[in-house]
Amino acid sequence: YSMSESAGLCKLYRLFIQNKTRRIIVATFATNVYRLQQILNLASRYKRKVAISGRSMLNVIDAASKIGELTVPQNTIVDITKIKNIADKDLVIIATGSQGEPMSALSRMAYNEFDQVSIGSNDTIIISASPIPGNERSVYSVINNLYRNGAEVVYESLENKHASGHACREDLKIMH
């Protein structure tokens, strides 16, 4: 069976609790609107500002908000260029790059090529996606560089926190 979204939420919730004093950066698929809503809700619950990084992430959040599929809590979003004055414990960054794409926000952060965000020892990076077959090398290269920069990284092989968008064998049997 595939993991439910509610089980994934419980794990994200626990990670927010465990990282109260750290900056949290979550990399996920921009198109996973439900996951984006979960992250926004958790950030709001813990009184954290949210910076969005990545063109596709910005576009999806804007479009989903306009059609009512995503509710952005009031006064939660902050421009990525204005995060220097926000304490780590008060910030969540939602970023593209869960698949190690070379020009994605997370990759640029990992390789110190992102002007607004420098990864350091007070960062917890949550990669909320499993590597798509064929992307493993680039995903783990990004993860290795995040570790080299001093960050804590939570990803699939350490803790299964990603509810797949695809049905597993037993789910398919139920459908049939």
Summary of the structure (lengths in Angstrom):
residues: 176
radius of gyration: 15.7
end to end distance: 14.2
largest distance: 53.9
contacts: 534
relative contact order: 0.19
helix: 42%
strand: 14%
